[in-house]
Amino acid sequence: MKLIVLSLFLAVHLVFGQKIIWKEDQKLDWNNFKSTANRKNNPDVAAYTHCGWEYSVIKSTNPKSPVKIEIKTIFNEDKSWKDVKKINDYILVHEQKHFDIAELFVRKMRKMIAEKINTSADYDKWFASIYKDISNDYKNFQISYDKDTSHGMNKEKQAEYNTAIAEELEHLKSYKAP
């Protein structure tokens, strides 16, 4: 019996232990960056945050039936890395903002879904385009964020982004996860 429980625990850890779900009161720390591989091949990059979202959909073949869509912002520990010779608390804040940006765009997606999708027919009509548009905006925003802040080295721009991200999260607080 103990072996079964231990096996189940290990299986659950393997499936779920590699991801962190975004929570307002939980910040990343350097121990969350578990990958040893620097996949950017850029000596100036001190860390990489692999984050985004996952979603699930429950819908019917009846086009008038309600649809349920859940979206979670996630951080992938096993795909996020750090260069231990270059990291510090300031860089950790920059990396946290990448995760916060993912949450921001999940909230934007939840808002659009709430405005357009109520039924299975709505889902079939709108979800793919909403997802594509939000995904493209998210990727472009992440690229601009790193470029504008010089990967967090431009402290003035970093401070501007920190404020803007916090304000936008607050503005969309009614779309945070229940």
N, C-alpha and C positions, 0 to 999 in steps of 0.2 A: 504494500500500500504506500509506504514512504517513497519507494522508487517511482511509482506512478505520479504522485504529487510533485516530486522533484522534477520529473520529466515534463510535466505540464507547466511548471514554473519556468523551466528553461526555455520551453517552446514559446510561451507567452513573452518572455524577455527578448528572445530573438526577433519575434515579430513586432513587438511594440516598444522595446527598450531603446531602439535606435532613433526614435523620434520624440521631439518635445512639442507639445501643443502650446501655442501662444497663450499666455495669461498675463493680464495687466500687472499683477503683483509679483511675477516671476521673471527675473532677468537672467540672461545667459551668464555663464562664467567660463573661464578658460578650460575647465575640465569637460565641458560639453563638446569641445572640438577634438574629436577622437581619431580622425583620419591622420595617418602619417604621411600621406601623399600630397605634395604640393602640385596640384593639377594646373596651375596657371603658368608655370615656367617663366615667371617674372620675378627677378630678385628684389624688386621694390615692394612686392605685396607681402604683408606680414601675416595675413590670415584670410580665410575664405569661409563665408557663411553660405551653406547650402540650405535654402529655405523656399517655401512656396505654400501650396495648399493641396488638400485632398478633399474630394467631395463624394457623397453618396446620394442616390436618388431612389425614391420609392414612388412608382407610378403605375398606372393601370393602362390596359389597352382601350378602356373606355375613355374617349377624349374629354368627357365632361367630369371625370373623376378628379378629385384634388391630388396634387402632387406634393411630395415632401422632399426638400433638398437640404442637405446638411453640408456645410463647408467648414473645414478646420484649417487654420494656419499652422504649418509644421516647420520644424527645424530638424534637419537630418544630421545627427551627431556623427555618424560613420562616414559622411561625405564632406564634413566641415573640418578644416585643418588650421593649424597655426604654426608659425616659425617661432619656437621658444626663445630664440635670440633677439627677436624684434618686438615681441608683444609687451603691452603695458595696459593700464586701465583706460587710457584715452582711446586706444585702438579698439578695446573691447566695447566701448560706447558706440564707436562707428559700426562695428559688426552687429551690435544689438539693433541699431537703426535699420540695418538690412532686414532683420526679422520683423521689426515694427512696420516697415514698408510693406512687407508681405501681408501683415494683418490689415493695414490700411486698404490695400487693394481687395482683400477678401470682403471687407466691409462695403466697399464700393460695389462688389459683385452681389452681395446680399441685398443691397439697396435696389439695384437694377432688377434682380429676381423678384423682390417683393412688389415692385411696381408693375412688372409685366407677366409674371408667371403664377397662375393659380391652379390651372388644370393641366392634365396630361397633354391636351392639344396645345396649350400655351408653351409647355415645355418643348414639344416637338418643333414648334414654330420659332421660339426665341433663344433657347438655351445655348445652342452652338455658337450663335453670333455674339451673344453676351460674353460667353467664355472666351472666345477668340479676341474680342475687342479689349476686354480687361487684361487678358494675358499679354497682349502686345503692349498696352499702356504700362503694365507692370514691368516688363522687361526693359522698355525704354527708360522708365523712371529709374530703375536700378542702375542702368548704364550711366545716365546723367548724374545721378547721385555720386557715383565713384569718380566720374570725370570732373564734376564741379568741385568736389571736395579734395581732389587729388588723393583718393583713397583715405580720406580723413586727415591728411597732412595740412590742408588749408583750414586752419582753425576758425577763421571768420566764416567761411562758407559752411563748415561743419555746424557751427552754432546756428546759422540761419536754417539749415535743414532740420536740426534738432527741434527748433521751435516750430517750423512749418509742419513737420510730421506729428508732433504732439498736438498742435491745434487741429489738424485734420482728423486725427483719431478722436479727439474730443467732439468735433463737429459731427462725426458719424457714430457716436457712442451708442445710439439706439440700434445699431446694426452689429454690435459685438455679439459673440456667441452667447446663447442663453445659459 
